[in-house]
Amino acid sequence: MDLVSLKDWSTADILTTVDTGIALKQDPSRYAKALEGRTLGLLFQKTSTRTRCAGEIGIFQLGGQAVYLDWSVTNFSLADLGDEIRVLSSYVDFILARLLKHEDVVISAAASSVPLMNGCCNRYHPLQALTDLQSIKERMGRLEGVKLVFVGPYNNVCNSLVAAALKVGMEVKVVAPEIDEKTIDRSLLEALEAAGGGLSEDLRGTLEAGDVVYTDTWIDMEYFLDPAFAAERERRVQKFVPYQLNAELLAGLDIQIMHCLPAHRGYEIDGALLDDPRSIMFDQAENRLHSQKAVLLKLAGRLD
């Protein structure tokens, strides 16, 4: 069993993992030796804080160990991807791959002889979505019927949230200033529309009907300070400014505020909202650890 996309996971798989993450948070000693002697290989082509820490610390807390591989200082950039993954999977018991292209995640999963997790690619971020469901259930006590509003670029996080929501009965509306056809999963959007969700142009009205609002960076972190990306950064900022989450937009709303972090304060979200009583952003960040531990246990067959 792999975690390439939540499209491939059943409702039971998702709910079991979410509930296990909550249980692990409440009792960290649970499953403390469950993966003793197991090794997690982390192959990262993209930078990371939460995914890397959750992976390394998570496997350690379950009794195992981790090895971190920066793509740029390995032979992955020189050799056939499938060959290198085949070799890596002969050394480790799990692989956490954080790669630029979804196609490479698919190739890696096919070549690996051990369970592989997609730690983020240009199309999906399933580990983040599982964490988000855990955070919502902790705060609201349920998932079914929860109304989530995603505001910002229709990106990899949005795709995975939609995939997860469709499996657990959440309602999702997306307010996106523009759509990148290279990123959006149209099949998921069509399924969402068939379930009564989908795209909306009424930002405030959609928020008034929502239980949770979620935003993400307008520009990928690796490009934000890149001089070669300056013109595109300015274009996006001008396009997205009216969709910033701020105190004025959310005034009077009983709505939980989410962001997968790291945030660009003053861009997609006013910095003051990170510490707003309605914010669960830092709970989300912490939950990456507990949720990724639950995923490891699921892939190891310990939750069946």
C-alpha positions in Angstrom: 0.0 0.0 0.0 1.3 3.5 -0.9 0.1 7.0 -0.4 0.5 8.7 -3.8 -2.9 10.4 -3.8 -5.9 10.2 -1.5 -7.9 9.4 -4.6 -6.6 5.9 -4.1 -7.5 5.6 -0.4 -10.9 4.5 0.8 -13.1 6.3 3.3 -12.2 3.7 5.9 -8.4 4.2 5.3 -8.7 8.0 5.7 -10.9 7.9 8.8 -8.8 5.2 10.5 -5.7 7.3 9.9 -7.3 10.5 11.1 -8.6 8.9 14.3 -5.2 7.2 15.0 -3.5 10.6 14.6 -5.8 12.0 17.3 -5.2 9.1 19.6 -1.4 9.3 19.2 -1.6 13.0 20.1 -3.5 12.2 23.2 -1.2 9.3 24.2 2.3 9.6 22.5 3.4 6.4 24.2 0.8 4.4 22.1 2.6 2.3 19.5 6.0 3.5 20.9 7.7 0.3 19.8 5.5 -0.5 16.8 8.1 0.1 14.1 11.2 -0.9 16.1 14.0 -1.7 13.7 12.3 -0.1 10.7 13.9 2.7 8.6 12.3 5.5 6.8 14.1 7.0 3.8 13.3 10.7 3.1 14.1 11.7 -0.5 13.6 15.5 -0.8 13.9 17.5 -4.0 11.9 20.3 -2.4 12.7 22.2 0.8 10.7 21.4 3.9 10.3 22.0 7.6 7.1 20.2 8.7 7.2 17.2 6.4 10.9 16.5 7.2 10.6 16.9 10.9 7.4 14.9 11.1 9.0 12.1 9.2 12.3 11.9 11.1 10.8 12.5 14.5 7.7 10.4 13.8 9.6 7.2 12.9 11.9 7.7 15.9 9.0 8.0 18.2 7.6 4.7 16.8 10.9 2.9 17.5 12.5 3.2 14.1 15.1 5.5 12.5 15.3 7.8 9.5 17.9 8.6 6.8 17.5 11.9 5.0 18.6 12.3 1.3 18.9 15.7 -0.3 18.3 15.1 -4.0 21.0 17.5 -5.0 23.8 15.5 -3.2 22.8 12.0 -4.4 22.9 10.3 -7.8 19.2 10.7 -8.3 19.9 13.7 -10.5 22.3 11.6 -12.6 20.7 8.2 -13.0 17.4 6.6 -13.9 14.8 7.5 -11.3 13.3 4.0 -11.2 16.7 2.4 -10.8 17.7 4.6 -7.9 14.3 4.1 -6.1 14.7 0.4 -6.6 18.1 0.5 -4.8 16.9 2.8 -2.1 13.9 0.6 -1.3 16.2 -2.3 -0.8 17.8 -0.5 2.1 14.7 1.0 3.9 11.3 -0.1 5.0 9.4 3.1 3.9 10.1 6.0 1.5 8.9 9.6 2.0 9.4 11.3 -1.4 9.0 15.1 -1.7 9.4 15.7 -5.4 8.7 18.4 -7.9 6.7 16.4 -10.4 3.8 14.1 -9.7 4.9 11.9 -12.6 8.1 11.2 -10.7 6.2 10.2 -7.6 4.2 7.7 -9.7 7.4 6.3 -11.2 8.9 6.1 -7.7 5.9 4.2 -6.2 5.9 1.7 -9.1 9.7 1.1 -8.7 9.7 0.8 -4.9 9.5 -2.5 -3.2 8.4 -0.8 0.0 5.5 1.6 0.9 6.0 5.1 -0.5 4.4 8.3 0.7 4.0 11.4 -1.5 5.4 14.2 0.7 4.3 16.9 -1.7 4.5 17.3 -5.5 3.1 19.8 -8.0 -0.3 18.0 -8.0 -1.0 16.6 -4.6 -0.1 16.9 -0.9 -2.0 14.0 0.7 -0.1 14.1 4.0 -1.2 17.7 4.5 -4.8 16.9 3.8 -4.8 14.0 6.3 -3.4 16.4 8.9 -6.1 19.0 8.0 -8.9 16.5 8.5 -7.4 15.6 11.9 -7.2 19.3 12.9 -10.8 19.9 11.8 -12.2 16.9 13.6 -10.3 17.9 16.8 -11.8 21.3 16.7 -15.3 20.6 15.5 -15.8 17.0 16.6 -16.9 15.8 13.2 -16.0 15.8 9.5 -19.2 14.9 7.7 -21.2 18.0 6.8 -18.3 20.4 7.6 -18.3 23.3 5.2 -14.7 24.3 4.1 -13.9 27.3 2.0 -10.5 27.3 0.2 -9.4 30.8 -0.8 -6.4 31.2 -3.1 -4.6 29.4 -5.9 -6.2 26.1 -6.9 -3.1 24.1 -6.1 -1.8 20.8 -4.8 -3.1 21.3 -1.3 -6.5 22.2 -2.7 -6.6 19.1 -4.9 -5.8 16.9 -1.9 -8.3 18.6 0.4 -11.0 18.0 -2.3 -10.0 14.4 -2.6 -10.2 13.9 1.2 -13.4 15.8 1.6 -15.2 13.8 -1.1 -14.4 10.6 0.8 -15.6 11.8 4.3 -18.6 13.9 3.4 -17.3 17.4 3.8 -18.5 20.2 1.6 -15.9 22.3 -0.2 -16.2 25.6 -2.0 -13.2 27.1 -3.8 -12.7 30.8 -4.4 -9.8 31.0 -6.8 -8.8 34.2 -8.6 -7.3 32.0 -11.4 -6.9 28.4 -12.4 -3.6 26.8 -13.4 -4.5 23.9 -15.7 -1.2 22.3 -15.1 -2.0 22.0 -11.4 -5.7 21.5 -11.0 -7.2 18.0 -11.0 -10.3 18.5 -13.2 -11.7 15.1 -12.4 -11.8 15.9 -8.7 -13.4 19.3 -9.4 -16.1 17.6 -11.5 -16.7 15.1 -8.7 -16.9 18.0 -6.2 -19.4 19.9 -8.4 -21.5 16.7 -8.7 -21.5 16.6 -4.8 -22.8 20.2 -4.5 -19.4 22.0 -4.1 -17.1 23.6 -6.5 -16.0 27.0 -7.6 -17.5 30.2 -6.3 -17.0 33.9 -7.1 -18.8 35.3 -4.0 -16.0 35.5 -1.4 -17.8 37.0 1.5 -21.1 35.1 0.9 -19.3 31.8 0.7 -17.4 32.6 3.9 -20.6 33.4 5.7 -21.9 29.9 4.9 -18.6 28.2 5.9 -17.3 26.5 9.0 -13.6 26.6 8.0 -11.6 28.9 5.8 -8.3 27.7 4.4 -5.7 29.6 2.5 -2.2 28.9 1.1 0.7 30.8 -0.3 0.1 32.6 -3.6 3.7 31.8 -4.7 5.7 28.6 -3.9 8.3 29.3 -1.2 11.2 28.3 -3.5 10.2 31.0 -6.0 9.2 33.8 -3.6 12.7 35.4 -3.4 13.9 34.3 -6.8 14.8 37.4 -8.9 13.9 35.5 -12.0 10.4 35.1 -10.7 10.0 38.8 -9.7 7.6 39.8 -12.6 5.3 36.8 -12.0 5.4 37.4 -8.3 4.2 41.0 -8.8 1.5 39.9 -11.2 0.2 37.3 -8.7 0.2 39.7 -5.8 -1.8 42.3 -7.7 -4.3 39.6 -8.8 -4.7 38.0 -5.4 -4.7 41.0 -3.0 -8.5 41.2 -3.0 -8.6 37.6 -1.7 -6.3 38.1 1.3 -7.6 36.8 4.6 -7.7 39.6 7.1 -9.7 40.9 10.1 -12.0 43.0 7.9 -13.0 40.2 5.6 -13.6 37.7 8.5 -15.3 40.3 10.8 -18.2 38.8 12.7 -17.7 35.3 11.3 -17.7 32.2 13.4 -15.2 30.3 11.3 -12.0 28.4 11.9 -8.9 29.7 10.1 -6.4 27.3 8.5 -3.2 27.6 6.6 -0.7 24.7 5.9 2.3 27.1 6.6 4.8 28.5 6.1 2.8 31.7 5.6 3.7 34.9 3.8 2.4 37.4 6.4 0.9 40.4 4.8 0.2 38.6 1.5 -2.3 35.7 1.5 -3.0 36.3 5.2 -2.7 39.2 7.6 -0.2 38.2 10.2 -2.5 39.0 13.1 -4.8 36.2 12.0 -2.2 33.6 12.9 -2.8 34.3 16.5 -6.6 35.0 16.2 -8.7 32.8 18.6 -10.3 31.2 15.5 -6.9 30.1 14.1 -5.9 26.5 14.3 -2.8 26.9 12.1 -0.3 26.0 14.7 -2.4 23.0 15.7 -2.3 22.0 12.1 1.5 22.3 12.1 1.9 20.2 15.3 -0.6 17.6 13.9 1.8 16.9 11.0 3.8 14.8 13.5 0.9 12.8 14.8 -0.8 12.3 11.5 2.4 11.2 9.7 3.0 8.6 12.5 -0.5 7.3 11.8 0.3 7.1 8.1 3.4 5.1 8.8 1.4 2.7 10.9 -1.2 2.4 8.2 1.3 1.6 5.6 3.0 -0.9 7.9 -0.3 -2.8 8.3 -0.6 -2.0 12.0 -4.0 -0.3 11.7 -5.9 -3.0 9.7 
